[in-house]
Amino acid sequence: MSLDQLKAFLGRMQDDSALRQAVMAAATADDVAQIAGALGYQFSGDELLRLSGQKVGRVTVTKQDIPGEYS
């Protein structure tokens, strides 16, 4: 069921530029899942990562490799 929720969220993101910008600014897949959760969609960051490299509608899910900061 959460895969259906994820696909529905990605479908909504296609047509909502503000949502798309929020997702693009998110640092982790879990952050994206939290954004989605606030809108009523239920899926985990791990489920999102499993779709990496796949196209859902007009959205291609891509894992971003962001280097961490070191002190």
N, C-alpha and C positions, 0 to 999 in steps of 0.2 A: 504494500500500500504506500510506503514512503517513496518508492520510485515514481509512482503516479503523482504524488505531491511535488516531488522534485521537478518532474517534467512540466507540471502545471505552473510552478513558479518560474521556470525558465521561459515558458510561453508568455507569461505576464511581463517578464523582464524585456522581452523583445519589443514590446509596444510602449514601455514606460521609461523614458530617458532618465528621469530622476532616480528611479530604482536601479537602472543599469549603471549609473555613475556611482551610486552607493556600493553596489556589488564590486565594481572595479576598484574602488578605494579600500575595500576590505582587505585586511592583512592575511587572514587565514580562511580556510574552507569552513571552519567552525563559526567564524564571524559572519560568513554568508548565510549559514544555517540559522544563526540568531536573527539576522535581518528578515529572513523568510518566516521564522517563527513568530515574529512580531506582526506579520501580515496573515497569520493563520495557516501557514504551510509547515508541515512537520517532516523533516528529514535531518540526517546528521551530516557533518562535514565529511566523514568517511564515505558516505554514500555519494556525495558530490564528487569526491576525488576518484571514485570508481568510474565515473563518466568521463574522466580526463581524456582528451583526444577525440571524443565522440561529438557528433553534431546532433542537437535536439532542436528541431524546427530551424530557425535562422541563427541559433546560438551554438557556437562551438565551445565546449567546456575545455579550458586550458589551465593546467596547474602552473602557477607562477612560482619560480624559485627566487625567493627574496633572501639575500644573505642577512644573517643576524648581526647585531652590533656586539662588539667585544670591548671590554674596558681593560 
